[in-house]
């Protein structure tokens, strides 16, 4: 079984410049004048007993004008980290070369290096080009502490378990305190926007209880094990700007594939502080939940597909996929705006109240998300098939796989 680990790393402008309008929005891109967490993540591979895998680092820039600088920076850091496994770097310039060599150029829209979902699709496409059986998705703000992590990642994937073939396994995150539950200071707006409470409810049930392997309504993007049989068929949805991991679980479920969470497959998650204000992070969640709810609502009977419903994902994210979502957003936004006003931040209060306006005026997607998924999936399957030829793979590999 050949396994490829893929780690995307996100980079933004220098710290004193920060995020600018038009830049891609990521949770915590590393400023160019800092080293970030990538070296730490790569060096943590040394603890692993099983090093029979390849590593691809995907270098993502928040803006086109810093892409070359990011490419050079990431290559420097990878060299510094002295990875114990065969390691490659994939950059914006590599992407353009690969897209130019695709047998059918009209499918190149599926390969982009901007936005979480597009980058996750590269996390599937690159292991495919490397003829891997398994893609292991990890993030650069994590560290390995379990020497047997790779053995556990391989243990069930592609095998029969209780009469079903396992094609997707989710691990989970350990926080800095070595707990899997989230510890967040309660704010009044959370009474209605109960994201962390519902996440912890799900974590206790799925992670904290036996059996070890069980079907799950949530996954963690930085700890996913995906078999070739699945990633050749189902892509991440490029129109999902945030929460692409759980959206992928939904897509997979629609096409008849289940994710299983392994409560022994843990990785330490040590993210830096998020630079964006609370109202912006809530807004990104609003757009994501509205889109996913609409995708569920627009489902039609399609041969070979399974109809899903919000309750399939209770308690999280199902609680945000139901008819009371607008009410949750309105009440939470009002309380958060009051909090900003009490702190003397009227502009943040205004943006918070705009979240109510957004769900009424612009959050509902103009195109049918379900029909869009059908098109993307069909094109993705075609892309993966036409690049499955060994000569085509060799041609594409030559464009980026340079040690």
C-alpha positions in Angstrom: 0.0 0.0 0.0 1.6 3.3 -1.1 0.8 6.3 1.0 1.4 9.9 0.3 1.1 12.5 3.0 0.2 16.0 1.9 0.7 19.1 4.0 -0.6 22.4 2.7 1.1 25.5 4.2 -0.6 28.9 4.0 1.4 32.2 3.7 0.4 35.8 3.8 2.0 39.3 3.6 4.5 40.5 6.1 3.1 41.0 9.6 3.0 44.8 9.5 1.1 44.7 6.2 -1.3 41.9 7.1 -4.4 40.9 5.2 -5.5 43.1 2.4 -8.9 43.3 0.5 -8.8 40.7 -2.3 -6.4 38.3 -0.4 -7.6 34.8 0.2 -9.0 34.3 3.7 -7.4 31.5 5.7 -7.5 30.9 9.4 -4.0 31.8 10.2 -1.6 32.2 7.3 2.0 32.7 8.3 3.4 36.2 7.7 6.3 36.1 5.2 8.6 37.7 7.8 8.0 34.8 10.3 9.0 31.1 10.2 5.7 29.7 11.2 4.9 26.1 12.0 6.0 24.1 8.9 9.5 23.2 10.1 8.1 22.0 13.4 5.6 19.8 11.6 8.1 18.2 9.3 10.6 17.6 12.1 7.9 15.8 14.1 8.0 13.1 11.4 11.1 11.8 13.0 9.1 10.2 15.8 7.2 7.9 13.4 8.2 4.3 13.3 6.8 3.8 9.8 8.5 6.1 7.3 7.5 4.2 4.2 5.6 7.1 2.6 6.2 10.2 0.5 5.5 13.8 1.6 4.3 16.6 -0.6 4.2 20.2 0.8 1.8 22.5 -1.0 2.8 26.1 -0.8 -0.2 28.5 -0.9 0.0 32.3 -1.0 -2.9 34.6 0.0 -2.1 36.8 -3.0 -0.7 36.5 -6.5 1.9 39.2 -5.9 3.7 37.2 -3.2 3.6 33.8 -4.9 7.2 33.7 -5.9 8.4 34.9 -2.5 6.3 32.2 -0.8 7.7 29.6 -3.1 11.3 30.5 -2.2 10.4 30.8 1.5 8.8 27.4 1.7 11.6 25.6 -0.2 14.1 27.2 2.2 12.1 25.9 5.2 11.7 22.4 3.8 15.4 22.3 3.3 16.0 23.5 6.8 13.6 20.9 8.3 15.7 17.9 6.9 12.7 15.7 6.4 13.3 12.0 7.2 11.2 10.9 4.2 11.2 11.7 0.5 9.7 15.2 0.2 8.6 17.5 -2.6 7.3 21.0 -2.7 4.4 22.0 -5.0 4.0 25.7 -5.7 1.9 28.1 -7.8 4.4 27.9 -10.7 4.3 24.1 -10.6 0.5 24.3 -10.8 0.6 26.3 -14.0 3.1 23.9 -15.6 0.9 20.9 -14.7 -2.3 22.6 -15.9 -0.6 23.4 -19.3 0.2 19.7 -19.7 -3.3 18.3 -19.0 -4.6 16.2 -21.9 -7.9 18.1 -21.7 -7.4 21.8 -20.8 -11.1 22.5 -20.1 -10.7 20.5 -16.9 -7.9 22.6 -15.5 -10.5 24.7 -13.5 -10.5 21.8 -11.1 -6.9 22.5 -10.1 -6.5 25.7 -8.3 -4.2 26.9 -5.5 -6.6 29.4 -3.8 -9.2 28.5 -1.2 -9.4 25.6 1.2 -11.5 23.3 -1.0 -9.3 23.8 -4.1 -6.2 23.1 -2.1 -7.7 20.0 -0.6 -8.4 18.8 -4.1 -4.7 19.1 -4.8 -4.2 17.0 -1.7 -6.1 14.3 -3.6 -4.8 15.0 -7.1 -1.0 14.9 -6.2 -1.2 11.5 -4.5 -3.1 10.2 -7.5 -0.4 11.4 -9.9 2.1 9.7 -7.6 0.1 6.4 -8.1 -0.7 6.3 -4.4 -3.3 4.0 -2.9 -3.9 6.4 0.1 -3.8 10.1 0.6 -3.1 11.3 4.1 -4.1 14.9 4.7 -2.2 16.7 7.5 -1.9 20.4 8.3 1.3 22.4 9.0 0.1 23.5 12.5 0.2 20.0 13.8 2.9 17.7 15.3 3.1 13.9 15.5 3.5 12.6 19.0 2.3 9.0 18.4 5.1 6.8 16.9 2.5 4.4 15.6 0.4 7.0 13.7 1.2 5.7 10.2 0.5 2.1 11.2 -2.9 3.2 12.6 -3.6 5.3 9.5 -3.1 2.2 7.4 -4.8 -0.3 9.7 -8.3 -0.1 8.3 -8.2 1.9 5.1 -9.0 -0.2 2.0 -10.0 -3.2 4.2 -13.2 -4.9 5.1 -14.6 -4.0 8.6 -17.9 -5.5 9.8 -18.9 -6.3 6.2 -18.1 -2.9 4.8 -15.0 -1.7 2.9 -13.4 1.3 4.6 -12.4 4.0 2.1 -12.3 7.0 4.4 -11.0 7.3 7.9 -10.9 10.4 10.1 -8.6 10.9 13.0 -8.9 13.8 15.5 -7.1 16.6 17.1 -5.5 16.8 20.6 -5.4 20.3 21.8 -2.4 21.8 23.6 -3.7 20.4 26.9 -3.9 16.9 25.4 -7.7 16.9 25.5 -9.9 16.4 22.4 -12.6 18.7 23.7 -12.5 22.4 22.8 -12.1 24.9 25.6 -13.5 28.2 24.7 -14.5 31.1 27.0 -18.3 31.5 26.9 -19.6 34.7 25.3 -23.3 35.6 25.3 -23.6 35.3 21.5 -22.6 31.6 21.8 -26.0 30.9 23.5 -27.5 31.0 20.0 -24.3 30.4 17.9 -23.6 27.2 19.9 -20.9 25.9 17.6 -18.3 24.8 20.2 -21.0 23.3 22.5 -22.4 21.1 19.7 -18.9 20.2 18.5 -18.0 19.0 22.0 -21.2 17.1 22.2 -20.3 15.3 19.0 -16.7 14.7 20.1 -17.8 13.1 23.4 -20.0 10.7 21.5 -17.8 9.8 18.6 -14.3 10.2 19.9 -14.9 9.5 23.6 -16.9 6.3 23.3 -16.4 2.8 22.0 -16.0 1.2 19.5 -12.8 2.4 18.2 -14.1 2.8 14.6 -17.5 4.2 14.0 -19.4 6.2 11.4 -19.0 9.9 12.0 -20.9 13.1 11.2 -17.8 15.2 11.3 -14.1 15.0 10.2 -11.0 17.1 10.7 -9.3 18.4 7.5 -5.9 18.0 9.0 -6.3 14.3 9.9 -8.0 12.5 7.0 -7.1 9.2 5.4 -8.7 8.7 2.0 -8.4 5.7 -0.2 -7.9 5.9 -4.0 -11.3 4.3 -4.7 -12.9 7.4 -3.1 -10.6 10.2 -4.2 -10.7 9.1 -7.8 -14.4 9.7 -7.8 -15.4 12.4 -5.2 -13.8 15.9 -5.1 -14.0 18.7 -2.5 -16.6 21.3 -3.6 -14.6 24.4 -4.7 -17.6 26.7 -3.9 -17.3 25.9 -0.2 -15.0 28.5 1.3 -14.7 27.1 4.8 -15.5 23.8 6.5 -14.5 21.9 3.4 -13.6 18.8 5.4 -17.2 18.2 6.7 -18.6 19.2 3.3 -16.4 16.5 1.7 -17.9 14.0 4.2 -21.3 15.1 2.9 -20.3 14.8 -0.7 -18.9 11.3 -0.1 -22.0 10.3 1.8 -24.2 11.4 -1.1 -22.2 9.2 -3.4 -22.6 6.2 -1.0 -19.3 6.4 0.9 -19.0 6.6 4.6 -16.3 8.2 6.8 -15.3 6.3 9.9 -13.6 8.0 12.9 -10.8 6.1 14.5 -10.6 7.2 18.2 -7.0 6.0 18.4 -5.8 8.1 15.4 -4.8 11.4 17.1 -2.5 14.3 16.2 -1.5 17.3 18.3 -3.0 20.5 17.0 -1.1 23.7 17.9 -2.5 26.5 15.8 -1.3 30.1 16.1 -3.9 32.7 17.0 -6.4 33.5 14.3 -5.9 37.0 13.0 -9.4 37.6 11.8 -12.1 39.1 14.1 -15.0 36.9 15.4 -17.6 38.5 13.1 -15.6 37.5 10.0 -15.1 33.9 11.2 -18.9 33.7 12.0 -19.6 35.1 8.5 -17.5 32.4 6.8 -19.4 29.8 8.8 -22.7 31.4 7.8 -21.8 31.2 4.1 -20.7 27.6 4.5 -23.8 26.4 6.4 -26.2 28.2 4.2 -24.5 26.6 1.1 -24.5 23.1 2.6 -28.1 23.4 3.7 -29.1 24.5 0.2 -27.1 21.5 -1.2 -29.1 19.2 1.0 -32.4 20.9 0.1 -31.8 20.8 -3.6 -31.1 17.0 -3.7 -32.9 15.0 -6.4 -33.2 11.3 -7.1 -30.1 10.3 -8.9 -29.1 6.7 -9.7 -26.2 5.6 -7.5 -26.6 8.4 -5.0 -28.0 8.6 -1.5 -30.2 11.3 -0.2 -28.9 12.9 3.0 -30.7 15.0 5.6 -29.5 17.5 8.3 -30.3 15.0 11.1 -27.6 12.6 9.6 -25.1 15.1 11.0 -26.4 15.7 14.5 -25.2 17.1 16.8 -22.6 18.9 14.7 -22.8 20.2 12.0 -26.5 19.1 11.8 -27.6 21.8 14.3 -26.6 24.5 11.7 -28.3 22.8 8.7 -31.9 23.2 9.8 -34.7 25.7 9.3 -33.8 27.8 12.4 -30.4 28.8 11.0 -31.6 32.3 10.2 -32.9 32.8 13.7 -29.6 31.6 15.2 -27.7 34.0 13.0 -29.9 37.0 13.8 -29.9 36.5 17.6 -26.2 35.7 17.8 -25.3 38.7 15.7 -27.3 41.0 17.8 -25.6 39.9 21.0 -22.2 40.0 19.4 -22.8 43.5 18.0 -23.7 44.6 21.5 -20.5 43.1 22.8 -18.5 45.0 20.2 -20.3 48.3 21.1 -19.6 47.8 24.8 -15.9 47.4 23.9 -16.0 50.6 21.8 -15.8 48.9 18.4 -18.7 50.3 16.4 -17.2 49.2 13.0 -17.0 45.6 14.2 -20.5 45.9 15.5 -21.7 47.2 12.1 -20.0 44.3 10.3 -21.6 41.8 12.7 -25.1 43.2 12.0 -24.2 42.9 8.3 -24.1 39.1 8.9 -27.9 39.3 9.3 -28.2 41.2 6.0 -26.0 38.8 4.2 -28.1 35.7 5.0 -31.2 37.5 3.7 -29.6 39.0 0.5 -26.5 37.2 -0.7 -25.8 34.0 1.2 -28.2 31.8 -0.8 -26.1 30.6 -3.7 -27.2 31.7 -7.1 -26.6 28.4 -8.7 -28.0 25.1 -7.5 -25.3 23.6 -5.2 -26.5 20.0 -5.8 -26.5 20.3 -9.6 -23.1 22.1 -9.3 -21.8 19.1 -7.3 -23.0 16.7 -10.0 -21.1 18.6 -12.7 -17.9 19.0 -10.6 -18.0 15.3 -9.7 -18.4 14.2 -13.3 -15.6 16.5 -14.4 -13.4 15.4 -11.5 -13.9 11.7 -12.3 -13.0 12.5 -16.0 -9.9 14.4 -14.9 -8.7 11.6 -12.7 -9.3 9.0 -15.4 -7.4 10.9 -18.2 -4.5 11.5 -15.9 -4.4 7.8 -14.8 -2.3 6.9 -17.8 1.3 6.2 -16.7 2.8 8.3 -19.6 0.5 11.2 -18.6 1.5 10.8 -15.0 5.2 10.8 -15.8 4.8 14.0 -17.9 3.0 15.7 -15.0 5.4 14.5 -12.3 8.3 15.9 -14.2 6.9 19.3 -13.8 7.0 19.4 -10.0 8.6 16.4 -8.4 12.1 17.7 -7.9 13.8 16.9 -4.6 
